[in-house]
Amino acid sequence: MQYYPQYCMAAVATTLILIAMCFLKQNYATKQNRVFNLMVIDSLIASGINIASLYTISFTDRYPLWFDYLVNMLYLVAFNAMVVLFLAYVDSIAKLPRYKIAVKVVCTVVLAVESLMICTTHITHLIFYFDEDLKYTHGSHMKLLYIIAAALVILGDVMFMYSSKRFSGYQVFSVNCFIVLIFASVLFQTMNPAYVITNLACALMLIFVYSAFENPAYYLYKDTRCFNRRAFLATIKKQRKKKEPYLVIAIRIMNYDFMRHDLGQSRTETLISRVAEYLNECYRRKVYNLSDDCFVLVLDRDADIKEQKTRLHMLFSEPFEIGERENSVKLPVGIMLSVIPVDDPEIDEKEMETVVHAIQRDEKEEASAEDIIDVVKKLHRQELLATIIDNAIENNGFDVYYQPILDVSTGTYPSAEALIRLKDKELGFISPEEFIPIAEKNGRVIEIGDMVFSRVCDFIHRSRGMDLGVEYIEVNLSPVQCYHEELARKFLAELSRHDLDPSSVNLEITETAELETRKIKILQKNLDNMNERGVTFSIDDFGSGFAAIDYLLRLPVSIVKIDKSILWQAMKDESAMKVLKGTMRMLKEIGKHIVVEGVENEEMAEILRENGCDYMQGYLYSKPVPESVYVEFLKKYNKTEAA
C-alpha cells in the first residue's frame, strides 16, 4: 500500500511552531504546563517516528526486520502515550482532588500495560507483526489499543465537563473540539489507511488547547514580563509543599497616586513597565506584580538580606528614562522595601499575601516572626468572623439597638439611631467596626442592611412610634448599599409593606464613602427617588472623610451629623474648637440641621447649645439599648400619652 507521509510532515512542522510558541515565551512553571509540554514533545516524537515507520512498512525489504519492528513499536508507544498524557492534563486543569490518585494509577497502569504489549509484539504478535511476505499486519489485540484510547479520552472529557463551570466557553469548546477531531481523524484513517492524518489532527488541536489554557499572559501582569498575583500564590503553594523556608521582599512604589495624577495614566504605566523591566533583568523569573505599585520578589532563604536591600536601593537610585530620544524624560522612583523572612513554610498562599500587604501598610522594613504570626492570626479571625456573619444572617443572629437623640429645643427625644449588634457565644460582643468591613468585603452587607431596615420598620409599626413621640429613626447605609441599584425600590416597598409614612425613617450616608462618577449617579438616582416620596437623608461622620463638600452640594441631605472625633478633639485643642464652631456656623447658614455625636458631659452639651446645635447624641443621654429598653426610655422622657 502506498502511504502519504506529507500529513505527518505537516504535523512535525505544526508541532515545531507550537514548541516555538511554548518555549520562546516566558511562562510560569506549573504541573499543568509541564504536562502540556510533554504532550507537545510526545506529538513531535510520534509524528517524526511515524514518518520513518511509513517507510519501513512500505519498503520492509530494505531494512532489517528488527529495525522494522523497533520503529513501529516506538511509534505506537509514543502515540498511545499521547492519550495517557491527555488524561493527566485534564486532571491537572480540572483539579478534582478526590480522583487525583485514581487518575495516577490509571495512567501508570495503562501506559505500562500498553508499552509491555507493544514492546513484546515481535514475540507475541498481539499488536502487529510482519508476515512471511514481510507485510505489516495488525494483531488480534490492536483493536484493544483503540478501545483503551477511546475509554481514556471519554474519561477525560467526563472529568473536564464535571468541572466545566470553572472554564470559559472557548476553553470548553477547545477540549471538546480536540476530542471530536481526534475521533473523527481515527475514523477517517481507519477507512482510508493511506492518509495518515491523526498526528496532524493532534498537532492542530494542541494549538487550540495552548491558546485556551497555556497562554503565558495568564500568569503575566498586564504588558510587563513580571508574573502576576496568580503566579505568586502558586509559588507560595509550591514552597509550602516543599516545606522549605524562603525570603519575600516587597517593593512598593511611593506616592503612586500622586504620580498617576501628575504624569497621567499612560506615562505612569510606561514608568511602571520600565521598573518591571529593570527588576526582571536583575531577578529573572522571581519578580511578581501584585498591583501597579507593588512588586514582590521570592528568593531562597539563604539570600543575603543586606546585600539584596543594597542592590535594590542601587537599582532605584537613578531616575528611570521614559519616552523616545528628544521626547524622553528621566523620572525618579521612590520605594518602600519590606523584607519578610519566612522560616515557617506552613504559611499558605492566602496568608502570605495578607502578610505582604500588612507589612507594607505598616511600612516595616523587616518583618519578625511575631509580626507574621500576628497578621496570620488576624486573617484567621476575619475568616472566623465571616463564618459567624453568615450564620447570623441565616439564623437571625443580629440584634438592633437604639441610641436616643435629644432635640435641644424641646428637651425630648424625637429620633434615635438604629445600630446593629452581633454577639457570639465564644467571642462575645463583636464591634460593628470590625464585622461591617468584613461583611462589605464578602458581599453580605446588603443583606445585613436590608435586615436592619426591615427590623426598624417593624419596630415603628408595632410600637406605634408616633404615639411614643418618635418622629423618625435613623438607619445607616453602607457605601455598598448606597450604590446598589435596587436600594430605592426595596426600601420603598418595605415602608409600604409596614404601612409607614416614608418620613418615619432617615437614612444616614457615611461621609467617607468614595465618590466615583458611575456610582454617584446611582446614589443620586436612589436618593432622589426616595426623597421625592418623603424619605429624608443625613450625612454621617461628617468631618472624618474627604467627600463632605460634594455630599453637601450634590445630595438631598437635610441633616448633618458631626463626628464625635471632632467634638472630642475640640475639648482639648483651641484650634479644633474653632474648626467645630466654624463648621456648625457654616452648616446653619446653608440651612442644615446639626446633630453632634459623642456628647458625654454637660460641658460639651453647653458649648454645643451656645453654638446652635439642633440635636445631640451620646452617653450623656443614653447608650445604645435594646428595643424594649428604648420603649421604656421614650415613655419616661418624652412624656407622651402612651406613657
Protein Blocks (a to p, Z undefined) as FASTA:
>chain_A
ZZdfklmmmmmmmmmmmmmmmmmpccdddfklmmmmmmmmmmmmmmmmmmmmmmmmmmmm
lpcfklmmmmmmmmmmmmmmmmmmmmmmmmmmnopaklmmmmmmmmmmmmmmmmmmmmmm
mmnommbccdfkopacddfklmmmmmmmmmmmmmmmmmmmmmmmmpcfklmmmmmmmmmm
mmmmmmmmmmmmmlccklmmmmmmmmmmmmmmmgmklmpghjbfbdcfklmmmmmmmmmm
nopacdddddddehklmmmmmnomklmmmmmmmmmmmmmmmmgoiaccfbfklccddddf
klcfklmmmmmmmmmmpccdedehjlpccddddddddddddfblkbcfklmmmmmmmmmm
nopabdcfklmmmmmmmmmmmmmmmmmmmmmmmnopaccdddddddfknopafbccdddd
dddfklopadfklmmmmmmmnopmmmmmmmmmmmmmmmmmmnommlnopabdcddddfkl
mmpmklmmmmmmmmmmnopafklpccdddfkbccdfklmmmmmmmmmmmmmnopacddeh
ihiammlmmmmmmpccfbdcddfklmmmmmmomklmmmmmmmmmmmmmnopacddehiab
fklmmmmmmnopabdcdjkloccddfklmmmmmmmmnopakZZ
